[in-house]
Amino acid sequence: MPDISTPNLDYNDMVEAWDINDALMGGTLEMRRQGKIYLPKWPNEDPEGYKQRLSVATLLPSYEESIKQNIGRVFAEPTVLSQETPDKIKELAEDIDMEGDRLDVWAQQFFSIAFQYGLAHALVDYPRTDPETVKTRADEQASGSRPYVTMLNPRQVIGWKSKVSGGKVILTDLRVKEVIVVDGDDFGQTKIEQIRHIMPGKVEIYRRNTGNDGSASWAIHEEWETSRSDIPLVTLYTKRTGFMRGSPPLLNLALLNIKHWQSQSEQDNILHVARVPILSVYGLAEGQELTIGSSSAMSFSDKQKQGVEYTEHTGSAIGSGKTSIDDLENQMRQAGAKLLRAENTSTKSVDQTNEERMQENSPLYTMASSLEDALDNILQIMAEWIG
């Protein structure tokens, strides 16, 4: 039965692509842990043989490296605030998340998540204050309260609702799954899963409770009111597929990288087989035994009917496998570089080409512009909060 923890249908549609991203970003060890999900077991393959094949499989990190290179291009120049930025906002930008991260450092992490998953969220929040002791803005400043931003992985945002107002889609309900660490007695700690239910003017915290019969259910742990008439969430899209929906921009590269992982395993396996010749013995008399070694000799009565020889692989399959892997790697290079190419590739004059180079109208440049807009929106919400 659906409850507060039930994800939106749109959320479930995005998870499969996110799982692929997480596996590849985890590198060789994570891909091995995924086992048969990304490296299928061959029909009739011996379980121990598959286990051995999996244990020596190695991932070519094309997907991970392409993501890092594209992010590096966006942040090749330092992220700076405009000269018109108020001093108070500049001060907040020095510790944007109240965890010691400057805006430029935080922005790179924010863009990295969005680049991997297709979108990332930033929740602009304000510390809870005691209404009995904090009644004016001066009281807030004296208490050290200030707005800050929390980065949300899209996996955390499990549910949302929206409406159209004034021709614009407005977020009206948000559910965020999070894990907090609670200190216990004797220096112990416990991880607790909770869901933050955010609505305009109100926040509810749900935690899972276990009944006397052992059944678990979600119930409100605490709730409070806020001063905002909206939900201060800013979403950065790098490949938008709908409201609060996205897809990894380099998903095609990720799929090719998985295919390379599988093909490389097969190539390594056939090399292992081909490198070991098979000893064939013919004409051996019943009950006759042979000793094979550098200090041993064999005796046969008829060379035409008896003998020993090695059978070796012709190597044709090895060459075909290597060609296939080389083709895959070329495809991955092209897929990883596609974000740098301008969308319009029609014939243009020199002046047109130079003008478009100045505009840098590539998909990656568009993503960088979206990042700039998202950061502007975050700082604007902060500015509104402090008046």
ABEGO torsion letter per residue (X at the ends): XBBAABBBAAAAAAAAAAAAAAAAAAEAAAAAAAEAAABBBBBGBBAAAAAAAAAABBBBBAAAAAAAAAAAAAAABBBBBBAABBAAAAAAAABAAGAGBBAAAAAAAAAAAAAAAGBBBBBBBBBBBBAAABABAAAAAAAGBBBBBBBBBAAABABBBBBBBGGBBBBABBBBBBBBBBBBBGGBBBBBBBBBBBBBGBBBBBBBBBBAAGBBBBBBABBBBBABABBBBBBBBABBAEBGBBBBAAAAAAAAAAAAAAAAAAAAAAAAAAABBBBBBBGBBBGBBBBBEAABBBBBABAAABEBBBBBBAGAAAAAAAAAAAAAAAAAAAAAAAAABBABABBBBAAAAAAAAAAGBBAAAAAAAAAAAAAAAAAAAAAAAAX
